[in-house]
Amino acid sequence: MACTRRDLLVGAVALAAPFLSRGAMAQAQPFRFALTPVFLDNDAAIISTLRAALARGMGQDIELVQRRTYQEISGALLDGSVDAAWTCGYPYLQHRAELQLIGVPVWRGRPLYQSYLIVGSGDAAQSLSDLRGAVHAFSDPDSNSGFLVTASDLAKAGETPEQFFSRVIFTYGHRNVVRSVAGGLTRSGSVDGYVWEALALAEPDLTARTRVIARSEWLGFPPFVARRDRIAERGVETCRSALLGLGDTAEGREVLRLLYLDGVIAGDDSLFDGIARRMAVMAR
């Protein structure tokens, strides 16, 4: 039977269809960006606005993947389950060989923040040493401000949190640390100073029931990261550009406003030298 040009074209399209479909599906797959409620505490308005801002800046669909702990976020980054993440300086440095910065938020003019040690507003404690035997709240064992700072301060004195405090709990949310102290569930807590200050604006009645008795040195703000061997991928590069350009779009400016941030800069590893020094204390 004679084979016409039309027959050849139809056959070629039929053979190519599965490959075209797979290519279209890969192109349509959303960019997966991970968050932990340790930081955002499941704030629906912020999460929705962040998704919209990234989608606008990247020109593609965004899937915001939420995990309970920093350990889960790190695992998802390393196994490729997510493409990028907003994490903490402590887990970033734990996996520095595998991860790379794609941006660092700027708060009150600098890409830095502090850890706060808090007690109830009526508590007479003046420093960490006054809290021996207390019940203490941490946010996450891989949080810099919500664990490492206090744990390394104790390590300098040759003690561990389990030895120093009568009991420790992990709340897996900085707002939850504030709530535990404000409500009397724990006497003290280690909390992200940026989150405490943001809560002081958004929920002043909550923070008014607590009191800051110690502030750490200024440390590198929780960064945006991706896997080092994927840093040149188009999606990761586009995400980096979208983060650095948040101030250039209406959606981006709104998410910065909701987060009380000034913007995002490229940053470098020297921002996290203070965290690295505290990690070295813990490793002694």
N, C-alpha and C positions, 0 to 999 in steps of 0.2 A: 504494500500500500504506500502511495506517495505521501511524503511528509511535507506539509506546507510550513511557511514561515510562522503562521499563526499557531500551528501545533507546537513548533519549537519554543515560541515565546510562552505559551501556556505551560508547557512542561518545565521550563526554566523557573517560572514563577512558583510553580508547585513545589519544586525541589528547594527553592530558597526560602519558602514561607516559614518553616520551623526555625531557621536561623534568624530571619527578620523578627520573628516573634520574640525569640530569646533576647535579641538586641534591644528591642523596644521595651521589654520587661525590665532589663537591667537599667536602661535609661530612666524608666519610670519609678524605679525603686527609690523610696525616700531616703534622705540622709539621716542616719541614726545618731542622735546627740543625747548623751546620758547626763542625768542629774541625780543628785541624792537629796532626800528630804532632810538630811542632817543640816543642809544649808538653806534650802528654800521652804522646807516644812510644808510641802504640798499646797502652796498658795495658788489656787486655781487661776486667779487673774494674772499673776506674774507668769505662770507657766504658759497660759494661752497667748499672752502678749509676746513672750520670748519666742514662741513658735512662729507667730506671725512675722516678727521682725527678722528672724533668720530666713524664713521662706522668702520674704521680700528681697533681702540682701543676696540670697543665693540663687533665686530664680527657680526653685524647685521645692517639692514637698519635704517637710521635716517631720521626722518621728522623734518625739522627746521620750526617751526611755528612762523611767525612774527606778532606782534601786534603793534598798533600805540602808545599805552601809557603803563606806568607802572601799572596803575589800571587794564587794560585789562590783562596784564601778571599775576598779582596777582590773578585775578578772575579765569583765566584758570588753574592756579596751584591749587587753593582751590577747584574748582569743578571737578578736575580730567581730564580736557580736554587736559592737557599736563603732562608729567611725571617729567620734571625738567626744570629749566630756568636759564638764565643769567640775573640777575636783578640788583637792586641798594640797597645799605645799608639801605636807608630810608624805602622803602616798605618792605624790609626784616624785619626790626625791628617793623614795624606796625603790622606785622603778625607773630611775633616771636613765639607765642604759637603754631601756626600751621605749621611753616616752619623750616627747619634745613639746615645748611651749608653742601655742599658736596665739596666745594673747593673755594679758593680765589686766583685770579691771582696775580702774582708778577711782579711789574714794577720797573725798575731801582734798583733792589735788595731788594725791600720791598713790602709787600702787602698793600700799602698805596698810596693815591693820595691827591690832593688838589682841592679846588674850586677856580677859578680865576674870578675876577671882571675885565672886559675889557671895554675899550672905543676906539674910533677912534684914529689912530696914531697921528693925529694933535690936539687932544683934550687936554686942559690944566688941566683937573681934576686930582687930586692927591689921592682922597679917596672917599669912599661912600658918605660922607657928602656933597661933591661937586656936587653930582648928583641929588639933590632935584629938583623936577619939570621936570626931564628928562623923555623920553620914554625909557623903559627898556625891554630887552628880557630875558625871562626865557625859559628853555627847556621843563620842565614838572612839574606839581604841586607836584608830588611824587618823584622828583629827589633831591638827597642830594646836589650835587654840582650845579645843575641847578635851584635850588629854595630855599631849606631849609637853606643853609648857609646865603644867603643874607637876607632872611625873618627873621631868628633868630637874625641876627645882628641888624636889624631894630627893632625887638620886644624888645631887650634889652634897646632900647631908647624909648620904648613905642609907636612905630609906626608900621604901616602895609605897605606893598608895594603899596597898592592902595592909601594910604594917602600920602606917600612920593614921589612917582613918578607921573607924570601927566597921564601916561598910561603904562600898562604892556601888553605884548603879550607872548604867549606860542608858540614856534616854533616846538616843538616835534622832536628835533634833535640838538645835540650840535654843529655840523657843521653849522646848520642853524642859531644858535645864533651868531656864528662868522661872518657868511655872513651878517646877519642883521646889525651888528655893522660896519663891513668893508664897506658895501654899503650905510651906512647912514640912513637906515630905522629906526634904533634906536640909541640913543646916547651911550647906555651902555648895557652890558649883563652879565649874570652869566653863567659860562661855566665850564665843566669838565676840570681840568688842564691837565690831561693825554691826552684827546682828542685834546686840544689846542696844546700841545707839539708834538703830533703825526702829526697834520696838519702842524705844523711848518717845519716838515721834508718832508711831502708828498706834501703840497701845500704852500710853503713859501710865494708866492705872496699874498695869502689870509691873512695869519696871520700878514704879514708885514703891512697891513692896519689897524691893531688893536694894542692896547698897554695894557699890564697888569698893573693895578694900585693897586691891592690888591690880596693877596693869603691867603687862610684859613690855619688853622693848618692841620697837616697830619691826614687823616681820612681813615677808612677801605675801601679798593678797592671794587668796585661793585662785589658781590659774585655770585657763582653758588649755587642754592638751590633746594630743593625738599620738598614735603610735609612730615612732621614729621612722620605721621603714615604709610608712604610708604618707609621709609628710608632703611628698611631691605629687600625690594623686590630685586629680582635678577637684574632686569633692572637698578634700581637706583644704586645699588652697582657697577654694571659693568660700568655705566656712571661715577661714582666717580673715579673708578680706571683708566678709559680712560683719564679723565681730569688731574689727578695727574701724569699720565704717558705720557703726550703730548710730552715731550722732548725725549721720547724713540723711536719714529717712525719718518720717513721722512715726512709724512703728518702732524704730530703734530708739528715738528720743523718748518715747513713752515708756519703753521697758527700762531705760536708764533712770527715768523719773521714779518709776515704781520701785526700783532697786536702790534708790538714793546714790547712784553712781554717776561719775562725771564722764566716763567713757572707757575705752579699752586701748591699751598700748601693746606693742610687740613684746616688750620686756626682755629680760635675760636671766640666766641662772644665778647671777650675783644677788638678785633680790632675795634669794632663798638661803643665803649663807648663814643667817641667824638660825634658821630651822635646822640646817645641817650641823651647826655647832651643838644644838640641843640633842640631836640624834646621836652625836658622838658621845655626849655625856651618858646617855642611856646605854651605849654599847660598851662602856668601861667594865 
